[in-house]
Amino acid sequence: MQPIPATGAPDDTAALLAGGYRFMPRRFIGLGTDAFRTRLMLSPANCVRGSGFVITGVRRRP
């Protein structure tokens, strides 16, 4: 299993706001993968696409 690539940016919040719905598809194509790691509002975020991805556990911050 290959590691999930990261965008390399310290934070992608501005890119998400500027790109809107096109933000993730462009990153998927640019990175050549169906999942990538980034930071949004300085918090780690995993972006995934496809029917094979299932959320198994969600942590809520106190």
C-alpha positions in Angstrom: 0.0 0.0 0.0 1.4 3.4 -1.0 1.4 6.3 1.4 -1.2 9.0 0.8 0.5 12.0 -0.8 0.4 15.5 0.6 -0.1 18.8 -1.3 3.1 20.2 0.3 1.4 23.5 1.2 1.5 24.7 4.8 -2.3 25.4 4.5 -4.7 25.1 1.6 -7.6 27.1 3.1 -7.1 30.1 0.7 -6.8 27.7 -2.3 -10.1 26.0 -1.3 -11.9 29.3 -1.0 -10.5 30.5 -4.3 -11.1 27.2 -6.2 -14.4 26.2 -4.7 -15.7 22.9 -5.9 -12.8 22.6 -8.3 -10.2 22.5 -5.5 -10.3 18.7 -4.8 -10.7 17.4 -8.4 -7.7 19.5 -9.5 -5.6 18.2 -6.7 -6.6 14.6 -7.4 -5.6 15.0 -11.1 -2.4 16.9 -10.2 -1.2 14.4 -7.7 -2.5 11.4 -9.8 -4.3 9.8 -6.8 -7.7 9.3 -5.3 -6.6 10.5 -1.9 -4.4 13.3 -0.5 -3.5 15.0 2.7 -3.6 18.7 3.3 -4.3 21.3 6.0 -7.4 23.4 6.1 -7.7 26.2 8.7 -4.4 24.8 10.1 -6.0 21.4 10.9 -5.0 18.2 9.1 -7.5 17.0 6.5 -7.7 13.9 4.3 -9.5 14.3 0.9 -10.7 11.2 -0.7 -12.9 10.2 -3.7 -14.4 7.0 -5.0 -16.8 4.3 -3.7 -14.1 2.3 -1.9 -13.7 4.9 0.9 -15.6 4.5 4.1 -15.4 6.6 7.3 -14.8 4.2 10.1 -14.2 6.5 13.0 -14.8 10.2 13.6 -13.1 12.1 16.4 -14.8 15.2 17.7 -12.7 17.9 19.4 -13.7 18.7 22.9 
